[in-house]
């Protein structure tokens, strides 16, 4: 006999798959984030000219990716949720590109 919830078309909660992440993964990600933070601080004290903010932002993007993938469980999610995150990232990049193109082109009228 089936559950009453199944007869009404509701999703049966007993058959949902959940990925359980062990503490080793969380500790590995935590120490990776600590190492990246130390790397960012170390690079900040080296004079690389215009590359300092570029390297700092690259490390920050890597750290943000780790947080999104593992602490927000996107790595183990469905393709639809991954597509949703990717579309949000794409929209963010479009808005940043439009903002920077406006900012860079403002000086053209002064020439």
Secondary structure, DSSP 8 states (H G I E B T S, - for coil): ---HHHHTT---GGG-------HHHHHHHHHHHHHHHHHHHHHHTS--TTHHHHHHHHHHHHHHHHIIIIIS--TTS-HHHHHHHHHHHHHHHHHHHHHHHHHHHGGGGG-
